[in-house]
Amino acid sequence: MDVSVSEYSDENSILHDDLGFRYRVVTPAKSTGKCLFVLHGSGVDETTLIPLASKISPDATLVAARGRIPQDDGFRWFERITPTSFEQTSIREETAAYAEFAVEASERHGLDLRRATFLGYSNGANVVSSLMLLHPGLTRQAALLRAMPVLDTSPMTDLGGSRVLIIAGAADQTYGPFAPALVTLFSERRAEVDARIVASGHEFGDADAVIARQWLTGPMLAA
């Protein structure tokens, strides 16, 4: 799984800073027009999820952004109070900023958001779930790895016409117990939810890639 961004072309290794988030764009040799917006976990940067995303959708253009909140030697997406409680204003502000970024990045690089999938891991997955709830219509298809509900109050957004893949780790003692609540949250809002459990802890691995790649072969729902 450990493939550095330097193994891609020089163009793909460019760290862009022309929008609200610093980001990289990874373009496959033969693009089908699909795109994958990639959101990393906490304490790292945008390069860490690119190898997994490339395995999941090798024919998709990847847009891998970097969270703006410093943590350890890396970054995260919004402020936390404890490992499982989060600063609500920070969630809403950073999610709104990312929503704007996604629109601007798609326009800047000629991508079709209607064909986009949002792939998030841990803290990044929590941004994607917040994006769906707070900015309806932007995200029609999302894969959430090791996620949990983070909004103290979640709006009853109608997510009909959207698909959500939720993959929890069987031995993930921090986020795993919250996975059923996340499934219920999206199901109650009419999203098509596919919930899976893999034999791992909080870390991601090949099992996630296999499940997500197979899931992506399903048809995107009509708006």
C-alpha positions in Angstrom: 0.0 0.0 0.0 2.9 2.4 0.6 3.4 4.0 -2.8 4.8 7.5 -2.6 3.5 10.3 -4.7 6.9 10.5 -6.5 6.0 7.3 -8.3 3.5 9.3 -10.4 4.4 11.7 -13.1 6.1 15.0 -12.4 2.8 16.8 -13.3 0.9 14.7 -10.7 3.4 15.5 -8.0 2.7 19.2 -8.1 1.3 20.6 -4.9 -1.2 23.3 -6.1 -1.9 26.3 -3.9 -4.3 28.3 -6.1 -7.5 27.4 -4.2 -8.6 27.3 -0.6 -6.9 24.0 0.1 -3.5 22.8 -1.1 -4.0 19.8 -3.3 -2.6 17.4 -5.9 -4.3 16.2 -9.1 -3.4 12.7 -10.3 -4.5 12.0 -13.9 -4.5 8.4 -15.2 -3.0 7.6 -18.6 -6.4 6.7 -19.9 -9.1 8.7 -18.2 -12.8 7.7 -18.4 -14.0 11.1 -17.1 -14.6 9.8 -13.6 -13.1 11.6 -10.7 -12.3 10.8 -7.1 -12.0 13.5 -4.4 -9.7 12.1 -1.8 -9.7 13.2 1.9 -6.9 11.8 4.2 -6.9 10.9 7.9 -5.6 13.0 10.7 -1.9 13.7 11.4 -0.8 13.0 7.8 -1.1 14.7 4.4 -2.8 14.3 1.0 -0.2 11.8 -0.4 -1.2 9.0 2.1 -4.5 8.0 0.5 -3.4 8.4 -3.1 -2.1 4.7 -3.5 -5.4 3.3 -2.1 -7.5 5.6 -4.2 -5.5 4.6 -7.3 -6.3 0.9 -6.5 -9.9 1.6 -6.0 -10.4 3.6 -9.2 -7.3 3.4 -11.5 -9.1 5.1 -14.4 -10.3 8.1 -12.4 -8.7 11.5 -11.9 -7.8 12.0 -8.3 -8.1 15.3 -6.5 -6.3 14.9 -3.2 -6.5 17.9 -0.9 -4.7 18.6 2.4 -6.6 19.5 5.6 -5.8 23.0 7.0 -5.5 22.2 10.7 -2.0 21.2 11.9 -1.7 18.0 13.9 1.6 16.4 14.9 3.8 16.3 11.7 0.7 16.5 9.4 -2.7 17.9 9.1 -6.4 17.3 9.9 -9.6 18.7 8.6 -11.2 20.3 11.7 -10.5 20.8 15.4 -11.2 18.0 17.9 -11.9 18.1 21.6 -11.3 14.4 22.3 -10.8 11.5 19.9 -14.5 11.2 19.5 -15.9 14.7 20.1 -15.3 17.7 17.8 -15.5 21.4 17.7 -18.7 22.1 15.9 -18.0 25.6 14.5 -14.7 24.2 13.0 -16.6 21.3 11.4 -19.1 23.6 9.7 -16.5 26.2 8.6 -14.0 23.7 7.2 -16.7 21.7 5.5 -18.1 24.8 3.8 -14.6 25.7 2.7 -14.1 22.3 1.2 -17.5 22.4 -0.6 -16.3 25.6 -2.3 -13.0 24.0 -3.0 -14.6 21.0 -4.7 -16.7 23.2 -7.0 -13.7 25.4 -7.9 -11.3 22.4 -8.4 -13.8 20.7 -10.7 -14.1 23.9 -12.8 -10.4 24.5 -12.8 -9.5 21.0 -14.0 -12.5 20.2 -16.2 -14.1 17.6 -14.0 -17.7 16.7 -13.8 -19.0 16.7 -10.2 -22.0 14.7 -11.3 -19.6 11.8 -11.9 -17.5 12.3 -8.8 -17.0 10.0 -5.9 -15.7 11.3 -2.5 -13.4 8.9 -0.7 -12.6 9.8 2.9 -10.7 8.0 5.6 -11.2 8.6 9.3 -11.1 12.4 9.9 -11.4 12.9 6.1 -14.5 10.5 5.9 -16.1 12.6 8.6 -15.7 15.7 6.4 -17.4 13.8 3.5 -20.3 12.8 5.7 -20.7 16.4 6.9 -20.5 17.6 3.3 -23.4 15.4 2.4 -25.5 16.5 5.3 -24.7 20.3 5.2 -24.3 20.8 1.5 -26.9 18.6 -0.2 -26.6 17.9 -3.9 -22.8 18.3 -4.1 -21.9 14.7 -3.2 -23.9 12.0 -4.9 -21.5 9.1 -4.2 -19.3 8.6 -1.2 -17.0 5.9 0.3 -16.4 6.4 4.0 -13.7 4.4 5.7 -13.6 4.3 9.5 -16.1 7.1 9.9 -18.4 8.2 12.7 -21.1 10.8 13.2 -19.5 14.1 14.2 -22.3 16.7 14.0 -24.0 17.3 17.4 -27.1 18.2 15.4 -27.5 16.6 11.9 -30.1 18.2 9.6 -32.7 15.9 8.1 -31.3 16.3 4.7 -33.0 14.4 1.9 -30.2 12.2 0.5 -32.4 10.3 -1.9 -30.5 9.6 -5.1 -27.1 9.2 -3.3 -25.0 6.2 -2.6 -22.9 5.7 0.5 -20.4 2.9 1.3 -19.4 2.6 4.9 -16.6 0.3 5.9 -15.8 -0.2 9.6 -13.0 -2.1 11.2 -14.0 -5.0 13.4 -11.2 -4.2 15.8 -11.5 -0.4 15.6 -12.2 0.3 19.3 -12.4 4.1 18.8 -14.7 4.6 15.7 -16.1 1.1 15.3 -18.8 1.4 17.9 -20.2 4.4 16.2 -20.6 2.8 12.7 -24.2 1.5 13.3 -25.3 5.0 14.2 -23.7 6.4 11.0 -25.5 3.7 8.9 -28.8 4.7 10.6 -28.2 8.4 10.1 -27.8 8.0 6.3 -30.5 5.4 5.9 -33.0 7.7 7.7 -32.2 10.3 5.1 -32.9 8.0 2.2 -29.4 7.4 1.0 -28.6 4.0 -0.5 -26.2 2.6 2.1 -23.9 -0.4 1.7 -22.4 -1.2 5.2 -19.4 -3.5 5.5 -17.0 -4.7 8.2 -13.4 -5.7 7.5 -11.0 -7.7 9.8 -8.8 -4.8 10.8 -8.5 -2.0 13.3 -8.6 1.7 12.5 -6.0 1.3 9.7 -7.1 0.8 6.1 -5.8 -1.9 3.7 -6.3 -4.1 0.7 -9.7 -5.4 1.9 -11.0 -1.8 1.7 -9.7 -1.4 -1.8 -11.4 -4.6 -3.0 -14.7 -3.7 -1.5 -14.7 -0.1 -2.7 -13.6 -1.0 -6.2 -16.4 -3.5 -6.5 -18.9 -1.0 -5.0 -17.9 1.6 -7.6 -18.9 -0.7 -10.4 -22.5 -0.3 -9.4 -24.6 2.3 -11.2 -24.6 5.9 -9.9 -28.2 6.7 -9.0 -30.2 9.2 -11.0 -30.4 12.7 -9.5 
